[in-house]
Amino acid sequence: MSQTAPILTFRVSIPSKASPEAIYDVLSDLRTHLEWAGERSPDKGFRLLTMDAPSRSATVGNQFSSSGANVNGTFHDRSTVVQAERGTRFGFDTESTLERKHGKTWHSRFGHRYTLERSSDGAVVSYTCEVRPQNYVPYWLKPGMRAVTRVIVQRAMRRNMGNLAEMAESRPRAAHRHSPHSQGCWVGAASRPSHPSA
């Protein structure tokens, strides 16, 4: 990801009764993003639509592609996993293209980072999404609109993150076990504005 400072950073944290390892196992199985940030998303204008990813736990360097709904069009994303430490953190960088219903196609880069911290009754999941426009700054990221955009997007992200937590909590304990031999990525992978994962 470019060292250029992001134009905007979204931040969401939620508690979960699942362990950090259980949450990580859901996050690193990129196919699950299509469920918790897609099918279960209450906002049909902010969710994942497709996910083409390995059918194993993602590791650093894995690449995947996805598409996501946006109220102004459809995102088409290519992502690379850059962080993968079980029970601690998971992250990926995304090259994104938004085909707008009205307006010029928008190219952007997103940095998605999930950090997991153990708590007294489970874990706290924190997510950040850094936004770096590439060809122009759309109206919703103009200085006068950023505060409103932050509120709207973070609300949608929090709902999807809640789905993530519920999914990890509902998995059988046996499913939380992890073998290093099972490891081998999302644009979306989930809660982001391009990976509506935000």
KOLMI-828058 format. One line per 3 residues: number of its first residue (from 0); their letters; for each residue x, y, z of C-alpha. Coordinates in Angstrom, 1 decimal. Each point is the difference from the previous one (the first is absolute). Layout:
! residues N
NUM) a) X,Y,Z; ...
This chain:
! residues 198
0) msq) 0.0,0.0,0.0; 1.2,3.5,-0.9; 1.6,2.1,2.8
3) tap) -2.2,2.9,-1.0; -2.2,1.0,2.8; -3.6,-1.2,-0.3
6) ilt) -2.7,2.6,-0.7; -2.3,-1.6,2.5; 0.2,-2.9,2.5
9) frv) -3.0,-1.9,1.3; 0.2,-1.7,3.4; -2.3,-2.5,1.6
12) sip) 0.4,-2.2,3.2; -2.4,-2.5,1.3; 0.1,-2.6,2.9
15) ska) -0.6,-3.7,-0.6; -0.4,-3.0,2.2; 2.1,-2.0,-2.4
18) spe) 3.7,-0.5,0.5; 2.5,2.0,-2.1; 1.0,-3.3,-1.6
21) aiy) -3.6,-0.8,-1.0; -0.5,3.5,-1.5; 3.2,-0.3,-1.9
24) dvl) -1.0,-3.3,-1.4; -3.1,1.6,-1.5; 1.9,3.0,-1.3
27) sdl) 2.7,-2.0,-1.6; -2.6,-2.2,-1.8; -0.7,2.6,-2.6
30) rth) -3.1,-1.9,-1.3; -1.8,0.9,3.3; 0.3,3.7,-0.9
33) lew) -2.6,-0.5,-2.6; -2.4,-1.2,2.7; 0.6,2.4,2.9
36) age) 0.7,3.1,-2.1; -2.2,-1.1,-2.9; -3.0,-2.2,0.4
39) rsp) -0.6,1.0,3.7; 0.6,3.7,-0.6; -3.2,2.0,0.8
42) dkg) 1.0,2.7,-2.5; -0.4,-1.4,-3.5; 1.8,3.2,-1.4
45) frl) 3.1,-0.7,2.1; 1.0,-3.7,-0.2; 2.2,-2.6,-1.7
48) ltm) -1.5,-1.5,-3.1; 2.7,-2.5,-1.1; 3.2,-1.5,1.3
51) dap) 2.6,-2.0,-1.9; 2.5,-1.2,2.7; 1.9,-3.2,1.0
54) srs) -2.1,-2.6,2.0; 2.6,0.0,2.8; 1.2,2.3,2.7
57) atv) 1.7,3.0,-1.7; 3.6,0.8,0.5; 2.2,3.0,-0.8
60) gnq) 0.4,0.3,-3.8; -3.3,-1.6,-0.9; -2.0,1.9,-2.5
63) fss) -3.8,0.1,-0.5; -2.6,1.9,-1.9; -3.5,1.2,0.9
66) sga) -2.8,2.3,-0.9; -2.2,2.1,2.2; -3.2,2.0,-0.2
69) nvn) 0.1,3.8,0.5; -3.0,2.4,-0.1; 1.8,1.6,-2.9
72) gtf) 1.1,-3.0,-1.9; 2.1,-3.2,0.3; 3.5,-0.5,1.4
75) hdr) 2.4,-2.4,-1.7; 3.0,-0.8,2.2; 3.3,-1.8,-0.1
78) stv) 1.6,-0.6,3.4; 3.2,-1.4,1.5; 0.3,-1.3,3.6
81) vqa) 2.7,1.9,1.8; -0.5,-1.1,3.6; -1.0,-3.4,1.3
84) erg) 0.8,-0.8,3.7; -2.5,-2.4,1.5; -1.8,1.5,3.0
87) trf) 1.7,3.4,-0.4; -0.5,1.7,-3.4; -1.1,-0.4,-3.5
90) gfd) 0.3,2.5,-2.9; -0.1,0.5,-3.7; 0.6,2.8,-2.5
93) tes) -2.5,0.6,-2.8; 0.2,1.6,-3.5; -3.6,1.0,-0.6
96) tle) -2.1,1.3,-3.0; -3.4,1.4,0.6; -2.2,0.0,-3.1
99) rkh) -2.4,2.8,0.8; -3.6,0.2,-1.1; 0.5,3.7,-0.4
102) gkt) 3.4,1.5,-0.4; 3.5,-1.0,-1.0; 1.5,-3.4,1.0
105) whs) 1.9,0.4,3.3; 3.3,-1.7,0.7; 1.2,-0.3,3.6
108) rfg) 2.1,-2.0,2.5; -1.2,-1.3,3.3; 2.0,-1.3,2.9
111) hry) -2.0,-2.4,2.2; 1.3,-1.0,3.4; -1.6,-2.1,2.7
114) tle) 1.6,-0.3,3.4; -1.2,-2.5,2.7; 0.5,0.5,3.7
117) rss) -1.0,-2.5,2.7; -2.5,1.2,2.5; -1.5,-1.4,3.3
120) dga) -2.9,-1.6,-1.9; 1.3,-0.4,-3.5; 1.7,2.5,-2.2
123) vvs) -0.2,3.5,-1.4; 0.2,0.3,-3.8; 1.3,3.3,-1.4
126) ytc) -0.1,0.9,-3.7; 1.5,2.9,-1.9; -0.4,0.8,-3.6
129) evr) 2.3,2.6,-1.6; -1.3,1.7,-3.2; 2.4,1.3,-2.7
132) pqn) -1.7,1.3,-3.2; 2.1,-0.4,-3.1; -1.5,1.9,-2.9
135) yvp) -2.3,2.6,1.8; -1.7,0.7,3.3; -3.8,-0.7,-0.3
138) ywl) -2.5,2.3,1.7; -0.5,-2.2,3.0; 3.7,0.3,0.9
141) kpg) 0.1,3.8,-0.4; 1.0,1.8,3.2; -3.6,1.2,0.7
144) mra) -1.4,-3.5,-0.4; 2.5,-2.2,1.8; -1.6,0.2,3.4
147) vtr) -3.4,-1.1,-1.4; 1.6,-2.7,-2.1; 1.9,-1.3,3.1
150) viv) -3.2,-0.3,2.0; -1.9,-1.8,-2.7; 2.7,-2.4,-1.0
153) qra) 1.1,-0.9,3.5; -3.6,-0.7,0.9; -0.2,-2.5,-2.8
156) mrr) 3.4,-1.5,0.8; -1.0,-0.5,3.7; -3.0,-2.0,-1.1
159) nmg) 2.1,-2.3,-2.2; 2.6,-0.3,2.7; -2.9,-1.1,2.3
162) nla) -0.7,-2.8,-2.5; 3.6,-1.0,0.1; -0.1,-0.3,3.8
165) ema) -3.2,-2.0,-0.1; 1.4,-2.4,-2.6; 3.1,-0.6,2.1
168) esr) -2.1,-0.5,3.1; -2.3,-2.5,-1.6; 2.7,-2.3,-1.4
171) pra) 0.5,-3.3,1.8; 3.0,0.0,2.2; 1.6,-2.6,-2.1
174) ahr) -0.1,2.3,-3.0; 2.2,2.5,2.0; 2.9,-2.4,-0.1
177) hsp) 2.6,0.9,-2.5; 2.7,-2.1,-1.7; 3.0,1.8,-1.5
180) hsq) -0.3,-2.5,-2.9; -3.4,1.4,-0.9; 1.3,3.5,-0.9
183) gcw) 0.8,0.7,-3.5; -5.4,8.7,-1.4; -3.2,2.9,-0.2
186) vga) -0.5,2.9,-1.2; -2.4,0.5,1.5; 0.4,-1.7,0.7
189) asr) -2.3,1.2,2.7; -0.8,3.0,1.7; 1.4,2.8,-2.0
192) psh) -1.5,2.5,-2.4; 1.3,-2.1,-2.9; 0.0,-3.2,1.9
195) psa) -3.2,1.1,1.6; 2.1,-3.0,3.2; -0.3,4.0,0.5
